Amino acid sequence: MHFSTTLTIFLSLAGALAAPISLDKKAATAAAGVLKVQTYDDFNVSGGVAGNALAEVNAAFPVDQTNLAGVAASDLAIIAKAAQVSEDAETGTGGFNDAIAAAGGTGTTAGTALQNGKIKNKVLKLQTDVLRIQIEVAQGNTGSQSELATQQAKLATNVALDKAAAGQSSTAITFSGSD
Ligand SMILES: *[C@@H]1O[C@H](CO)[C@@H](O)[C@H](O)[C@H]1NC(C)=O
């Protein structure tokens, strides 16, 4: 009786100790990144034509969206930085807003193409931000959840604008920074 009580306690202790060790091991093996740090000029999608921005962004950031909990910390950091740099490329000095103003506004041919590039850049900014939030939530940071619906709604609006301009030429800008 005494022996079996001791054995039971020992076995439950062993179980309690074994669990965190195997979890740590799993987290360590899941952390291999698939993304590389790139300059904005390399990861932007604003060139070419409008209409396919979302697919172009997903191709530029090919993390496994069916396993967001397993996305590497280094990939999450790159995605979060990409969202910030593309925000700067819209509103910062020398960004799309400045370029459109310099082209005489969205009523000119050059301004229209830049506006298409700006919308593609918004899809880049918002899809990387939505991905960031989804990864954070999947990895247990539930505090990020409240931002998700707002960013998803903005993303849907800009994906629709991009599709509405499908086939029109779209102008990229060169912008400093990397993700
Ligand atoms: C990204 O921006 C650069 C610099 O303006 C441009 O040459 C390139 O075509 C853009 N890339 C894509 C995929 O749109």
The ligand as a Gaussian input file, in Angstrom:
#p B3LYP/6-31G(d) Opt

LIG

0 1
 C        8.486000      46.854000     -56.868000
 O        9.039000      48.159000     -56.985000
 C       10.095000      48.271000     -57.912000
 C       10.629000      49.678000     -57.796000
 O        9.696000      50.629000     -58.198000
 C        9.590000      47.928000     -59.294000
 O       10.639000      48.024000     -60.227000
 C        9.034000      46.512000     -59.294000
 O        8.444000      46.221000     -60.531000
 C        8.010000      46.318000     -58.192000
 N        7.708000      44.900000     -58.073000
 C        6.510000      44.383000     -58.305000
 C        6.422000      42.891000     -58.246000
 O        5.531000      45.045000     -58.522000

